[in-house]
Amino acid sequence: MALKDESPAQTLDTLGRVCPYPLLLTKKAMEKLSSGQILKVLCDAPASAEDSIPRYAEKSGFSLETVKVEDKGMWEIFIKKP
């Protein structure tokens, strides 16, 4: 099952925030989640959505799925804590 099809434990809205805030807020939120839970991040900062957040997830060993929502000019990023 795709991460985007599962229910997130928390949705983090970082819309309108620029680097490094989306990444910092994502890190803080992930620290609070339990194993197996998913964080959904709403992000409209390209550098965060396409670079810093995926890099952080990869380094941390988290599963990641990014969905670009073209009509809203934003990304929905799903991160699962192992």
C-alpha positions as CSV (number, residue, x, y, z in Angstrom):
1,M,0.0,0.0,0.0
2,A,1.3,3.5,-0.9
3,L,2.0,5.8,2.0
4,K,-0.4,8.4,0.6
5,D,-3.2,5.8,1.0
6,E,-2.7,5.3,4.7
7,S,-4.0,7.6,7.4
8,P,-1.4,10.0,8.7
9,A,-1.0,10.3,12.5
10,Q,-0.4,14.0,12.0
11,T,-0.6,16.6,9.2
12,L,2.0,19.4,9.3
13,D,1.1,22.6,7.4
14,T,4.3,24.4,6.4
15,L,2.7,26.4,3.5
16,G,4.2,29.8,3.2
17,R,7.3,28.9,5.2
18,V,10.7,29.0,3.5
19,C,13.8,27.0,4.1
20,P,14.9,25.9,6.6
21,Y,11.5,26.0,8.5
22,P,9.7,23.2,6.7
23,L,12.6,20.8,7.4
24,L,13.0,22.0,11.1
25,L,9.2,21.6,11.7
26,T,9.3,18.2,10.0
27,K,12.2,17.0,12.2
28,K,10.4,18.1,15.3
29,A,7.1,16.4,14.3
30,M,8.9,13.1,13.4
31,E,10.6,13.0,16.8
32,K,7.2,12.9,18.5
33,L,5.8,10.1,16.3
34,S,5.8,6.5,17.3
35,S,7.2,3.7,15.2
36,G,5.0,2.9,12.2
37,Q,3.2,6.3,12.2
38,I,3.0,8.6,9.2
39,L,3.5,12.3,9.0
40,K,1.8,14.2,6.2
41,V,3.6,17.5,5.4
42,L,2.0,20.2,3.2
43,C,4.8,22.2,1.7
44,D,5.1,24.9,-1.0
45,A,8.8,25.5,-0.8
46,P,10.5,23.6,-3.8
47,A,13.9,23.3,-2.1
48,S,12.4,21.7,1.0
49,A,9.9,19.4,-0.9
50,E,12.4,18.2,-3.5
51,D,15.7,18.3,-1.7
52,S,16.1,18.9,2.1
53,I,13.1,16.9,3.4
54,P,13.7,13.8,1.2
55,R,17.4,13.9,2.1
56,Y,16.6,14.1,5.8
57,A,14.2,11.1,5.4
58,E,16.7,9.1,3.5
59,K,19.5,9.7,6.1
60,S,17.1,8.9,8.9
61,G,15.9,5.6,7.3
62,F,12.3,6.8,6.9
63,S,10.0,5.8,4.1
64,L,9.1,8.8,2.0
65,E,6.5,9.4,-0.7
66,T,6.1,12.9,-2.4
67,V,3.0,13.9,-4.3
68,K,3.1,17.1,-6.3
69,V,-0.3,18.8,-6.2
70,E,0.1,20.8,-9.4
71,D,-3.2,22.8,-9.2
72,K,-2.4,24.1,-5.7
73,G,1.3,24.6,-6.4
74,M,2.3,22.5,-3.4
75,W,3.6,19.1,-2.4
76,E,2.1,16.5,0.0
77,I,5.0,14.6,1.6
78,F,4.3,11.4,3.4
79,I,7.0,10.2,5.8
80,K,6.8,6.9,7.7
81,K,8.8,6.2,10.8
82,P,10.1,2.7,10.8
